[in-house]
Amino acid sequence: MFRQPFPQDRRTGPLALGLLALLAWATSCPAQNTTPPPEQAEQQQPQQSPICSRDEESDTLRQVDFSQAPVEPYTDAERACWVDWNNAKRLAAQGAQWVDVREAGMVQRLRLAGAWPVPSQEVTGKAALRGLNLLILGEDTDLRALSRQCVIWKQSGNFQGVHLVLGGVRAWRLAGQPVQPDARSASAPDQPEVVTPAEFRQGQADGLWRVVTLGVDPNEARALGSTVAMTIPTDDAQALQKLQQALAQAHSKPANDPTGAPPSWLAVAADAQTQARLLALWNQKQQQAAAPTLLWLGGGLRAWRDYLTGQQQLAAHAGHALPRPCGM
């Protein structure tokens, strides 16, 4: 008897025919919402991902406002806490105790030989400091915060006296006092005459700087965000001679600062190479004749611009997810 090779076809035949019919119907129908009509295609413009658009990102960065608020004046009680380096040395010779109130990480990187390291938040409750005459050493750029804290320490009645040393650790180092850098650190500490861009920005809010530019175009100097007290068009040895004379005259006159802050003269060159060359020449002048203390913006105007750009990028992207690479 003849046997059919595929007896299951009789059972699956109707189902297979239905699937073939459905497939034929789907392929014969026009695709929906896949290709717009020609007149609509001309109107539609390709949308560029904002993540990949450098122009749009630049616009976002330019919208960040980094302008400085007006400097608030210091109170009489805050100014009464201040002591300059010469008077601080006199008080130390009479038995006053140096106290380094910087945070632990800063103390670890650069210890001050002869100063007790006590974080500022622990000074009030530190039993070893009770009844002593304190000489407070902080960072040069924390003058306002420590001035307010100094008033609180004096009013507590826990100490014989509290004096905030102007210039802090920077004044200590400029005076040649002994320091102990962290031996495990990969880099040596910055020169005490050099103010980093971050320190410059922090000190702007407290009116700590009296800026003088050397060989910097006045229009470009506007990027500093500070009033330029003196503009010297060249950046050579004669410019430093002129600057030395001007600083000597300025120090002979009483400061007339409505904020009451004791500003430091800060020289700004065009770039790091120029700044290093001028600083070396200035140090030679200090060895030959006592020149007034002059601080330098590290890296010059170019480093300040780079720092500001980095801060703008951080501020523009704060609170947002990190951008993905284009095409992902």
Secondary structure, DSSP 8 states (H G I E B T S, - for coil): ----S-TTHHHHHHHHHHHHHHHHHHHHS--SSSS--HHHHHH------TTT-HHHHHHHHHT------------HHHHTTEE-HHHHHHHHHTT-EEEE-S-HHHHHHEEETT-EE--GGGTTT-GGGTT-EEEEE--TT-HHHHHHHHHHHHHHT-SSEEEEETTHHHHHHHTT--EEE-TT-SS----TTEE-HHHHHHHHTTT-EEEEEES--HHHHGGG-S-EEEEES--SHHHHHHHHHHHHHHHHS----TT----EEEEE-SSHHHHHHHHHHHHHHHHHS-----EEETTHHHHHHHHHHHHHHHHHHTTS-----TT-
